[in-house]
Amino acid sequence: MSQRRTLFGVELDPLTMDETVLRCLEAVRDGRKLEIGVVNAAKLVNMRRDPRLAAAVSGCDLVLADGQAVVWAGRVLRAPLPERVAGIDLFMRLLAEAESAGMSVYFLGAREEVLDEMLRRVADRFPGLKVAGSRNGYFDDSQQEAIAADIAACGAQMLFLGMTSPKKEIFTAAHGERTGARVVHGVGGSFDILAGVTRRAPASWQRLGVEWLYRALQEPRRLGRRYLTTNATFVLMTARELIRLTPSPASANRSH
């Protein structure tokens, strides 16, 4: 097991994409539950404001750096992470692996018409994939237990939640075990991307760590201010943490 890295009080697993996929496949084969949490700059900021979100993410079996900014902050703050493990890329890898290994999956999330289009495109791309079931993401808290029971009844081995934070993390924390799925992965807006509703940033934007800007340019009124605010807060958080970790000249002299 790799030693976890602590960043802003959150423990992250320093895994590569390949290592993460291997852990997921082993969990299914061994019959162990593996809940995956992913964090980007915005989620780390929101975890400080929302104790339920913080508890739900910290309770996951694996917590991965979904955002490039998190990997950079890890380097600066001496908590190095090998690479970004983007939630949507992990999602696509697991669909491909599930298809070739005959593992069944369940999709929970998005609007009904988006979910239908995504299922159509997934069937084209992964024709051998066993889809045990699916449901849209529009339900209230009183329905969560029944939905978890439905997922358990269909025997899905991997569960993908295409819902926003903190809804997906809170559902996973409360009902992930009850679903019977071995791998539970919250994939956020990935269903919308697979359905062609939203576009993902080109690889060059991803490498520069400005995928958030590409999203904001697509929906400036809804996302522009939110991203600018959370990114500025994340930079401040990183700067404060760096100051806290850097010994003052006086303490450095005393140690000599």
N, C-alpha and C positions, 0 to 999 in steps of 0.2 A: 504493500500500500504506500502511495506517495504521501509524504508529509504535507499536511494542509498549510496553506498560506493565509495569514490573517490580514485583511485589508479593511480599514474603517470599522474594525470590530466584527467583521463578517469573515467566516472561514470558507475559503475557496479551495477546490481541488485542482492541483496543477497538472491537468491532463491534456494530451493532444487529442485531436479529433479521432484518430485511429484507436487510441487507448480507451476513449469514451465509448465508441461503438462496440469494442470488445467486451467492456464491462456490461453493456446492455444485453448483448447476446448471451453472455455467461449467466446473467440473472434469469433470463427466460429459460435457458436449458437447465439451470439448477433449481428452478422454482422459487427464486428469491425475489422479493419486491425491491424495486429500485425507482425511487422518485427523484426526478431530475429538476433542479432549479437553475435558472440562468439569470445572470445580472449584467446590466449595462449601467452607464453613468446615471441615467434617470432613475432606474430602480434603486440604486444605492442611495440616492438622494431621498427618494420616497420612503425607503425603509426607515430612515431617521425620523420621518414624520408620522409613520403609520406602524404602530407596534404589532398589529395583526399580520401585516405583510412581512415585517421583519421576522416574526416567529415562524410564519409559514415557510419562508425561504430557508431560514436557518435549520428547519426541521427536515429538509430534503436530504436524501442519502448522498447525492452529488450536487455540488454548487459550482457552476462553470462560468467563465468570463465570456459573456455573449458579445460585449462591446469592445472595440479596439481601444477605447479610452481607458477601460479597466486594465487591459494588458500594459498600457503605457504607465498608468498610475502604479501598478505593481512593480515595474522596473524602478521608477523614481523612489518608491517607498521601501525598497529592498524586500519585496515580497514577490519575487519573479514568477510569472506564469508562462508556460512554454509557447502558447499561441491562443488566439481567439477561437472559441468553439461556438460558432453562431447557431442559434436555435434552429433556424430554418435549414441550415446545411446538415445539422445532425438529423433533423426530421427526414430529409431526403435520403440520407445514407441509410437510416433505419428502415425506410420503406423498401429500398432496394434489397437490403439484407433480409427483411421479413419475407419478401417475395421469393428469394432464392432458397430460404430455409423453411418455407411453408408455415411461417408464423402468422397468426391472425391479428388483425388490428381493428381499432374502433376510433372513429372521429367524432369529437364533441365540440361544437362551436360554430360561430358565424351565423349569418341569416340563412334561412332555408334555401333561397335561390342561389346564394353563394356556395353553400355546402353542396347543392346538387351539381353545380358547374364544376366544382373542385373534384367531386367523385367521378364525374365523367372524364375529366382530364387525367386523374390518377389511374383510372381503368385503361386509358390509352397508353399511358407511360409505363405502367406496371401491370400488364395484362394477367399475370399469374398471381397477383396479390390477393390474399384471402381477407376480405373486408367483412368482419363479423357483424358490424352494425354502425349506425351513425345517428346523430341527433343535432339539431341546431342549438345554439348557445343562449337562446332566450327562454329563461326559466327563472323562477324566484326561489328563495332559499328553502321554502317548504317542499319543493320538488326534488331537491338534491338527493335525498336518501333513495327515492324510487328510481331515479336515473342511475345511481350507483348499482342498485339491485338489477336493473335491466342489463347493464354492462356485464355484471357478474354472470347473469343467466346466459349470455351469448358466448361466454368463454374466451373473450378477446385476451390475447397475451400482451399486446402493447396498446396503450391508450394515449391518444394525442388530443390535447385541449387547445382549440383555436379560439381562445378568449383573452381579454385584456387583464392586466394586473389591476387590483389584487384579486379579482374574481377567480382566476384559474388557480392561484396559489392557495387561496382559502378553501376552494373545492377539494384540491389535492390533499391538503392537510387534514380536512375533516372526513373525506370519503375515499381517498385514494386506495386505502387498504381494502375497503368494502367492495370495490369494483372487481377485485380478483386479478386485475392486470399486473403483470410482472414488471413492466416498464411503463411509467407514467411520465409523460413529457409535455409540459405546457409550451406551445409553439406560437403564442401571441397572434399576430396578424398574418401568419403564414398561409392560412386557408385563403385569405383574400388575394395573396400574391399568386398562389397556385391556380386560383380561379380566374386570374387576369383582371381582377378589380383594381388592384394597386400594382405599381411597378416597383421592382427592387432596384436599388442603386447599382450601377455598373461596378465591376470588380475594382476598377481604379479608384472610385470613390470610397469603396469599402476599405481598401488598403490605406488610404489617407485618413481613415477614421471619421469621415464626414457623411456616412450613410444617413445620419439624422437630418442633415441639411437637405439631402435629396428628398427625404420624406416630407420635410417642412415646405419645400418648394411645390410639392404636389398638393398639399393642403395648408396653405399659409395661414388662413384665418383660424383654423382649428389647432394647428400644431406649432406655428411659428413662434409665438410668444412662450408657449410651454417649453419647447426645446431650448430656446435661448436662456430662459430662467434656470432650468435644471442644469444646463451645461455650465453656466456661470457659477452656480452653487457648487457643482462638482469640482471645478478648478479651485475654488476657495477651500473646499474640504481637503483637497490634495495639498495645497500650499500650507494649510494649518497643520496637517499631519506631518509634513516634511519638517516644519519648524519644531514640532514636538519631538520628532525623532533625532533631530540634529543637536548634538551636545553643544552647550554654550562654551565660549572660550574659557570662562572661569572654571567650569567643571572639567574641561579637557586638561587644563593646567594642573588641577588638583589630582587628576589620575596619574600624572607623571611623577 
